[in-house]
Amino acid sequence: MIKAVIFDVGGVMLRTEDRAPRNAIEARHNLDAGESEIYVFNGVEGQAAQRGEVTIHTLWKSVKDKLNLSDAELAQFKADFWGGDRMDYAMIDYIRSLRPKYKTAIISNAFDDLQDALHNDYGVTDAFDYITVSAIEGVMKPNAQIFESNLRRLQVAPNEAVFIDDFQHNIDGAAAVGIHGIHYKAGMDLPAALAKLGVTP
């Protein structure tokens, strides 16, 4: 029986639905398509920040230095980088509807400011019993440690939990621990997918 439902953030609850602002960054700074994500997420500093080896402030300083940005230009870069992201509040309402029947949680590969953003910018932290962030844990999905840490805090067994993520390798990582998985794709009927595992509000 499922007792806990665990969600990824980026690509599941919070999705980049309008890429125009990032396109504007890349045009303004003569970057290739998709290169802004490399600077923030997938480069050496971005990966280090998601593992908690450097702070988010260090990451943004590296972006500023690499692109030779002024303070104002860096502020615009940040605003544009996140400008096309949208929180799926219908999903958040559904998550709230699962409680207190089920424990709800987050496991996210993210920077050390994620929890503040979820609370202050989006107002969604009340929907979750626990939020696990890779930068705080010092380990990223799909490493088993981050799943096991979340399960301990929720006090549930692996087969009592289901994990929703938009990357198959993270679903595979959860499955290796014994957690049920749902590979999320935008537009899918998530409540119906969870109902197949017996999860209903």
C-alpha positions, 0 to 999 in steps of 0.5 A: 500500500502506498503511504508516500507520494514524492515529487520532483520539482523542475519539469514536473511541478515547475516547468519552462513553458515559455523559452522566449526569455532564455532565447533572448539571453542567448541572442543578447550574449551571442550564445548557442541555443541551449547554452544558457542552461549549460551555464546555469545547470550543466556546467562544472559550477552548476553541477557543483552547486547542485551537489552543495559544493558551492553556493548559488551565489558562487554559481551566479558569480561564475556566470557573471565572470564568464560572460563579463556581466555588470550587476544590472546585466546579471540581474537581467540574466537571472530574471530572463532565465527563470522568466518562462517558468510556470508553477503548475498550481492545479498539480499543487492543489491535487498534491494538497488533496492527497494529505493527510491520507498520504505523506507528500515530499519533494526530491529535487536536484537543485540549488541551496535556495530552492526551499526559499523559492518554493516558500517565498516565490511560489507559496507551495511548501505547505503542500509537503511533509518534507523537501529534500534538496540535492545541494543540502544533502550533498548528493544528486539523483539518481544516487540511492542515498538521496532516496534513502534519506527521504524515505527515512525522514518520511518513515516509510518503506521503499515499496510504500512510496511512489516517485514522480520525475521527468527523467527516466534515469531518476525513475530508474534510480528510485526503482533500484531502491525499491520505490515505485516510479512514474515517468512524468510527461507534460500533459499526462493525467497524473491522478490517473497514473497514481490511481493505478497504484491505488493512490486517490485523494 
